[in-house]
Amino acid sequence: MERAKSRVLYAEDETLIASMVEGFLTDAGFETIVAHDGEKAAQMLAKHQDDLAALVIDIQLGRGPNGWDLARKARAINPRLPIIYTTGDSAYQWTTEGVPNSLAIAKPFVESQLLAALSDLIDCPVAATEERSPGEPRQGDDGSPAHDDSVQSTVANLPRKNAQAPGPRAAGPALASQLTDEELAAIAMSIYRARRRRSKFLDPSLFAEPAWDMLLDLFVASASGRVVSVTRLCRAADVPDATGLRWIEMLESKGLVRRRSVSEEGHLRLVEISDHGFEAMSKYIRDGAAKFEVPMPV
């Protein structure tokens, strides 16, 4: 039963983000079920409705129901289920579309934000009779706001908490030189998301850049302390394994990535960005931040 208590259903249609978040949820001790569209998420919700600890869900999920509808369905099945929305452009709808006693986190977010939100909602489960609109404080026994209000103010207000420093943070050379690896990874995720957004309106084959997608994925993975398999990297670049392997070999020949086996038979192959590759990507992102050319964490 312990595995069931820590099982999280995570729905996200953007492969790089899904891969990264799955990694740090697993590292944090959760058994993570990933669905890459609304249809699959609905199937997984029906299959695991009795043993989920939480639902973490994007809003725009491509095929099938969106995140708002899935959350309502989940709450109809289990009124106590903790629900966290992750969104890049639908946060303003949370107060009207979100289910009661939920949280919303803006993309790009950092690991600590999601884990803090999960911890709060799982440790302080929703009462079946409690109906509270998003943003409305939960009341404690003495009438004062309960514990989740502090998380609400730091997580659901939608800033990237770990990317903030005292005082204003405007992009430019001074700030670019101070960005941490975690902040650089958040910017890399934003770059990836901007690239993927084009495929919603234009033929994605016009913009295929597997090498760049792979470098973004590996950079984020390295900054997050996560390992990436060859298969997962090909999926992040949205290419078949055979095509992906050719691109990995090319990147390896340029000294930007390296491969290693983690089993005696060599069946499981991991890919990681090299020190040279990480330094080059860091310089690229810092340079873009200094010139106001990349999305900045706020």
Secondary structure, 3 states (H helix, E strand, C coil): CHHHHCEEEEECCCHHHHHHHHHHHHHCCCEEEEECCHHHHHHHHHHCCCCCCEEEEECCCCCCCCHHHHHHHHHHHCCCCCEEEEECCCHHHHHHHCCCCCEEEECCCCHHHHHHHHHHHHHCCCCCCCCCCCCCCCECCCCCECCHHHHHHHHHCCCCHHHCCCCCCCCCHHHHCCCCHHHHHHHHHHHHHHHHHHHHCCCHHHHCCHHHHHHHHHHHHHHCCCCEEHHHHHHHCCCCHHHHHHHHHHHHHCCCEEEEECCCCCCCEEEEECHHHHHHHHHHHHHHHHCCCCCCCC
